[in-house]
């Protein structure tokens, strides 16, 4: 089946931002993402960006570009994304140092994970924790 290479992620949350450049800054500085690619439109908007975190990645772009995806997402609300990290407390400290809005400090969960939650500049909720579900295959 196409797109199922076991060495590569196959699910990529995709978000649109009114200020995609500010989102990229926050996600890289506060949340430790690595910028893989940023493609700008002629008007300076972000047509497409890819940011990695561990073995996963998110794709994002600017709202208001008129693309088919932009039209489909027009009335979408904030999204929630979960990212597995090795050291929740260190990750949380970095987010705090860069001014991220923390919704829940690092907390031990009944199911064995240690998580925290933060909100990005445009209302999306990012959860970071030690739980990483096993996938078949």
Backbone bond lengths (Angstrom), bond angles and torsions (degrees), N, CA, C in turn:
res aa  C-N    CA-C-N  psi(-1)  N-CA   C-N-CA  omega(-1)  CA-C   N-CA-C  phi
1 X - - - 1.453 - - 1.530 107.83 -
2 X 1.305 117.25 135.21 1.464 122.05 -179.03 1.525 110.78 -65.09
3 X 1.321 115.89 144.12 1.460 121.21 174.50 1.510 115.10 77.44
4 X 1.319 118.41 17.68 1.460 119.45 -178.30 1.523 112.74 -117.65
5 X 1.319 118.91 23.87 1.454 122.98 175.90 1.529 107.63 -53.89
6 X 1.340 117.11 119.84 1.469 120.74 -173.18 1.526 112.85 -65.79
7 X 1.310 119.32 -15.14 1.451 121.83 179.06 1.523 113.11 -86.60
8 X 1.324 117.23 -10.58 1.464 120.96 -175.95 1.517 110.27 -118.52
9 X 1.348 117.35 142.91 1.473 119.23 174.92 1.525 109.95 -61.26
10 X 1.311 116.32 154.16 1.461 119.38 178.69 1.529 112.80 -124.76
11 X 1.323 117.61 0.71 1.457 121.76 177.51 1.526 108.00 -123.81
12 X 1.344 116.45 126.48 1.454 121.51 -177.71 1.522 109.61 -131.44
13 X 1.336 118.40 104.04 1.462 118.52 173.72 1.533 108.98 -56.65
14 X 1.329 116.38 140.14 1.453 121.77 -177.34 1.522 108.62 -127.82
15 X 1.331 116.48 121.93 1.452 122.50 -173.07 1.523 110.46 -124.89
16 X 1.327 115.83 149.44 1.460 121.41 173.34 1.520 108.85 -115.15
17 X 1.336 116.05 142.26 1.456 122.22 -177.58 1.526 110.42 -129.22
18 X 1.335 116.41 144.92 1.460 120.83 172.33 1.528 109.61 -63.66
19 X 1.336 117.28 -36.62 1.456 122.14 176.46 1.527 108.24 -125.54
20 X 1.323 115.36 81.57 1.467 120.73 -175.82 1.525 111.98 -64.16
21 X 1.326 118.09 -32.48 1.468 120.11 179.44 1.532 110.84 -66.13
22 X 1.331 117.23 -39.60 1.467 120.63 175.97 1.527 110.34 -66.48
23 X 1.324 116.97 -37.95 1.466 120.84 177.99 1.524 110.27 -62.39
24 X 1.323 116.99 -43.40 1.466 120.54 178.94 1.525 110.15 -61.68
25 X 1.332 117.30 -43.15 1.471 120.64 177.96 1.528 110.60 -59.25
26 X 1.348 116.96 -47.79 1.458 119.71 -178.00 1.526 111.44 -65.62
27 X 1.321 117.16 -44.79 1.461 119.75 -177.89 1.526 111.94 -64.36
28 X 1.328 117.83 -35.39 1.467 119.55 178.91 1.528 111.45 -79.24
29 X 1.327 117.82 -46.86 1.465 119.92 -176.61 1.520 112.94 -74.27
30 X 1.321 118.06 -50.51 1.471 121.05 -173.65 1.520 113.05 -83.77
31 X 1.333 117.18 -36.35 1.458 119.82 -173.11 1.528 113.47 -109.14
32 X 1.322 118.04 2.52 1.453 121.40 171.20 1.516 116.92 75.72
33 X 1.330 117.84 17.83 1.458 119.66 176.02 1.524 109.36 -69.94
34 X 1.314 116.52 156.32 1.462 123.15 175.14 1.520 108.19 -109.93
35 X 1.316 116.13 127.79 1.462 121.34 179.20 1.531 108.57 -73.08
36 X 1.334 116.66 119.66 1.460 121.44 177.43 1.520 111.53 -95.23
37 X 1.329 116.06 -42.13 1.461 120.40 -177.75 1.518 109.41 -158.26
38 X 1.323 116.59 142.66 1.465 122.80 172.53 1.526 106.85 -138.98
39 X 1.324 115.90 121.48 1.457 121.90 178.44 1.518 108.02 -115.10
40 X 1.322 116.17 121.96 1.455 121.05 -177.95 1.520 111.04 -100.07
41 X 1.335 114.94 146.26 1.448 121.21 172.48 1.517 109.59 -78.00
42 X 1.311 116.61 170.87 1.468 120.96 -179.67 1.527 112.23 -60.58
43 X 1.339 116.64 -27.13 1.462 120.83 -179.26 1.530 112.85 -87.30
44 X 1.337 117.89 4.38 1.457 121.61 179.81 1.517 114.14 89.96
45 X 1.327 117.62 -3.87 1.463 119.98 177.16 1.531 108.89 -71.19
46 X 1.324 115.88 163.12 1.459 120.43 176.99 1.525 107.27 -91.07
47 X 1.330 115.43 108.33 1.468 120.11 179.12 1.523 110.31 -72.08
48 X 1.334 116.90 -37.37 1.460 121.76 -178.86 1.516 108.53 -165.09
49 X 1.331 116.59 136.27 1.462 121.69 174.89 1.516 108.74 -138.77
50 X 1.314 115.45 150.34 1.464 122.17 176.98 1.524 107.95 -129.12
51 X 1.341 115.46 126.83 1.454 122.09 179.72 1.519 108.40 -126.23
52 X 1.332 117.10 134.33 1.461 121.67 -177.78 1.515 111.43 -104.78
53 X 1.318 114.42 150.72 1.462 122.96 174.39 1.518 105.03 -146.47
54 X 1.326 116.98 111.30 1.461 119.68 -177.45 1.519 110.47 61.42
55 X 1.344 116.97 -129.90 1.466 121.45 179.78 1.523 112.49 -95.11
56 X 1.319 117.22 15.43 1.458 121.26 179.94 1.509 111.43 -126.29
57 X 1.315 115.26 176.30 1.460 120.13 -179.49 1.519 109.97 -155.07
58 X 1.319 115.44 159.08 1.459 122.64 171.71 1.516 107.61 -121.52
59 X 1.312 114.99 152.77 1.452 121.13 173.13 1.518 107.07 -115.82
60 X 1.319 116.90 144.93 1.453 119.39 179.73 1.515 110.42 -150.49
61 X 1.325 114.48 166.45 1.453 120.81 178.32 1.512 110.03 -161.91
62 X 1.315 114.64 -177.50 1.462 121.69 -179.45 1.517 111.42 -86.02
63 X 1.337 115.71 140.89 1.458 120.93 170.25 1.525 108.83 -71.59
64 X 1.327 116.02 156.17 1.447 120.89 172.20 1.517 115.73 82.65
65 X 1.337 117.15 17.72 1.468 119.31 -179.32 1.522 112.28 -83.93
66 X 1.332 116.72 -16.67 1.454 120.15 -178.28 1.521 114.15 82.90
67 X 1.337 116.91 4.05 1.469 119.42 178.02 1.530 109.68 -67.80
68 X 1.292 117.08 165.94 1.471 121.40 178.86 1.530 110.37 -60.90
69 X 1.347 116.92 -41.29 1.466 120.60 178.59 1.521 110.33 -65.10
70 X 1.326 117.36 -42.10 1.462 122.01 177.75 1.524 109.99 -58.59
71 X 1.323 117.50 -44.18 1.468 121.39 178.38 1.525 111.03 -63.82
72 X 1.331 117.14 -42.08 1.470 120.81 -179.29 1.526 111.50 -65.39
73 X 1.330 116.92 -31.72 1.465 121.69 -177.33 1.526 113.11 -92.10
74 X 1.308 118.12 1.63 1.466 122.24 -172.54 1.527 113.98 -48.10
75 X 1.316 118.70 -46.54 1.463 121.37 -177.32 1.521 113.78 -100.50
76 X 1.343 116.98 10.93 1.465 120.35 -179.52 1.530 109.58 -69.89
77 X 1.311 115.47 145.79 1.459 120.39 177.52 1.516 110.29 -93.54
78 X 1.307 116.27 -170.75 1.461 119.56 176.50 1.531 110.36 -59.80
79 X 1.311 115.59 154.79 1.459 122.29 179.27 1.520 109.44 -111.79
80 X 1.305 115.78 163.20 1.453 122.32 172.93 1.518 108.82 -118.79
81 X 1.325 116.58 132.43 1.455 121.74 -179.35 1.522 108.27 -130.03
82 X 1.343 116.43 135.16 1.461 122.03 177.04 1.522 108.74 -108.17
83 X 1.345 116.29 133.92 1.455 122.95 179.92 1.528 108.59 -127.14
84 X 1.327 117.07 126.14 1.463 121.26 175.77 1.527 109.34 -81.07
85 X 1.328 116.22 130.06 1.467 122.32 178.04 1.527 108.91 -131.14
86 X 1.326 116.53 156.77 1.462 120.92 -178.19 1.526 112.96 -76.71
87 X 1.335 117.53 -41.96 1.459 121.91 -174.59 1.528 109.09 -124.59
88 X 1.323 115.99 92.67 1.463 122.26 -176.87 1.526 111.48 -60.62
89 X 1.313 117.32 -41.89 1.469 119.97 -176.26 1.532 111.42 -66.40
90 X 1.315 117.61 -42.96 1.472 120.53 177.53 1.526 110.02 -65.61
91 X 1.318 116.86 -40.33 1.463 120.70 179.02 1.528 110.07 -62.75
92 X 1.327 116.21 -44.02 1.464 122.17 178.14 1.532 110.72 -60.79
93 X 1.325 117.45 -44.82 1.475 120.52 179.36 1.525 110.36 -58.25
94 X 1.321 117.06 -42.79 1.466 120.61 179.26 1.525 110.44 -61.78
95 X 1.330 116.78 -44.58 1.468 120.64 179.83 1.526 110.71 -61.18
96 X 1.324 116.87 -43.93 1.467 121.32 178.95 1.527 110.74 -63.17
97 X 1.325 117.09 -44.01 1.473 121.52 179.78 1.529 112.02 -58.67
98 X 1.332 116.68 -28.48 1.462 120.78 -178.62 1.530 112.34 -101.58
99 X 1.331 116.35 14.86 1.455 121.16 171.04 1.512 116.94 79.18
100 X 1.322 118.38 18.26 1.463 120.36 178.80 1.524 110.31 -65.67
101 X 1.326 115.91 144.43 1.468 121.20 175.56 1.525 108.26 -77.13
102 X 1.313 116.61 114.14 1.463 121.65 -178.39 1.525 108.76 -91.94
103 X 1.321 116.44 125.08 1.464 122.08 179.45 1.521 111.89 -94.00
104 X 1.336 116.54 -29.78 1.465 122.06 177.97 1.520 107.05 -149.69
105 X 1.334 118.21 125.29 1.463 119.93 178.27 1.533 109.95 -69.87
106 X 1.327 118.32 170.23 1.461 119.67 177.18 1.524 110.70 -52.17
107 X 1.325 114.92 126.38 1.458 121.76 -173.89 1.519 109.09 -138.23
108 X 1.345 116.25 133.06 1.459 120.52 174.49 1.521 108.94 -76.36
109 X 1.323 116.46 128.70 1.465 121.96 -178.67 1.521 110.81 -97.53
110 X 1.336 117.07 156.01 1.465 122.17 -179.78 1.520 112.36 -59.71
111 X 1.327 117.73 -29.37 1.468 121.53 -176.25 1.528 112.27 -88.44
112 X 1.356 116.94 8.49 1.457 120.69 172.04 1.515 116.26 100.60
113 X 1.308 118.80 -6.54 1.456 121.03 179.18 1.521 110.61 -87.11
114 X 1.318 115.48 160.28 1.464 122.16 169.61 1.519 105.01 -120.54
115 X 1.339 117.00 121.20 1.458 122.44 -172.04 1.519 111.79 -130.70
116 X 1.337 114.90 159.49 1.458 121.32 163.02 1.519 108.07 -142.61
117 X 1.335 115.81 160.95 1.465 121.02 -179.67 1.522 109.82 -127.02
118 X 1.342 114.42 144.40 1.457 121.27 177.29 1.523 108.80 -140.12
119 X 1.321 115.49 157.19 1.469 121.24 176.60 1.517 107.83 -111.97
120 X 1.334 116.70 135.48 1.462 119.16 177.53 1.520 110.20 -82.94
121 X 1.314 116.16 -179.50 1.460 121.71 -173.42 1.524 114.07 -62.16
122 X 1.343 117.68 -19.77 1.463 120.48 -177.91 1.524 113.58 -117.07
123 X 1.345 116.34 18.06 1.454 120.30 169.93 1.512 116.92 97.45
124 X 1.335 119.06 -4.35 1.460 120.29 176.98 1.519 109.36 -71.27
125 X 1.315 116.72 142.99 1.461 121.90 -178.41 1.527 108.57 -101.94
126 X 1.320 115.60 123.51 1.456 123.29 179.37 1.522 108.18 -110.08
127 X 1.332 116.76 123.14 1.460 122.07 175.56 1.522 107.59 -108.41
128 X 1.323 116.22 134.63 1.453 121.84 179.22 1.515 106.90 -124.33
129 X 1.334 117.80 129.86 1.457 120.13 -176.99 1.503 112.56 -157.72
130 X 1.334 114.07 174.53 1.455 120.86 -177.65 1.521 112.53 -87.37
131 X 1.315 118.37 -14.30 1.469 120.79 -179.44 1.517 110.00 -73.04
132 X 1.336 115.90 130.01 1.461 121.20 176.29 1.527 106.78 -136.45
133 X 1.335 116.98 106.15 1.454 119.05 -175.80 1.521 112.45 -62.96
134 X 1.320 115.66 139.67 1.464 120.37 174.25 1.518 109.44 -73.44
135 X 1.308 115.54 135.97 1.464 119.89 179.95 1.516 109.51 -107.84
136 X 1.318 117.52 147.73 1.462 119.99 179.72 1.526 111.21 -65.51
137 X 1.303 116.19 153.71 1.471 119.97 175.07 1.436 110.14 110.32
